[in-house]
Amino acid sequence: METSRGIFISIEGGEGAGKTTVLNAIRAYFEAQNCAVVCTREPGGTVVGERIRETLLATDQAIVPDAELLLMFASRAQLTQTLVLPALAEGKVVLTDRFTDASFAYQGGGRGLPVSKIEALENAFVGIRPDLTLLLDVGVAQGMARAQARGQQLDRIEQEQTDFFQNVRSAYLALAEQQPQRIKRIDASQSPEQVVSDVLAVLAAWQAG
Ligand code: Z5A
């Protein structure tokens, strides 16, 4: 995997984990250090990627798991080559709301696609992993209740059943166990203030290390 001059951080988690709040806190943390920060999200983050996001999420059509995986990677290739790598080459901090770990969790864990397929796409079309990944871990029922409390219509993937989200969570936790240096689990069942405080402590320790 490629190394870079900037800092590449992803935020991951299941439904209602609180990624938005955490992303804003991390941005403020780095801006206070006078770093240039670029925030983005997946799927999406580019004009083409946002169109792919619409295709993936705002549809009633069934999408076969392989097509879902390929669309996630099409969005990711566009984002990586046009935004992530150039920003890192300029020494910026890139914060992304999800990256390839989400494909391992949702398409691997949730849909049951083989890890080897996802790794092959990662190697062929992405070639970079975040320097640090913050996994916001919350129980499925608690996370779904938060997401539903927002009162917005649920998208295609959010309409999946509890089992699917349990498998997503298990896959995320397995990734964190396999890659403890890169992926830090945060207890996201706590209050937003406590979650942010834990995230900033992990970040400070990581930067110091
Ligand atoms: N997906 C995939 O399948 N494969 C891939 O490779 C990628 C993605 C990259 C879109 O992602 C979907 O794409 C997603 C995974 C799939 N599918 N689903 N389902 P997304 O990240 O854009 O969408 P999301 O996961 O549905 O986001 P979310 O539900 O908005 O989660 P969040 O950003 O973590 O939540 P939030 O907006 O920050 O918070 C949700 C609500 O909870 C909100 O009202 C908050 O005020 C509240 N909240 C947040 N934190 C707390 C705490 N600590 N306590 C109480 N309430 C809280």
Boltz pocket constraint, residues with backbone or C-beta under 6 A from the ligand:
constraints:
  - pocket:
      binder: B
      contacts: [[A, 13], [A, 14], [A, 15], [A, 16], [A, 17], [A, 18], [A, 19], [A, 20], [A, 21], [A, 41], [A, 42], [A, 43], [A, 72], [A, 97], [A, 98], [A, 99], [A, 100], [A, 101], [A, 102], [A, 103], [A, 104], [A, 106], [A, 107], [A, 146], [A, 147], [A, 149], [A, 150], [A, 157], [A, 158], [A, 188], [A, 189], [A, 190], [A, 191], [A, 192], [A, 193], [A, 195]]
      max_distance: 6.0
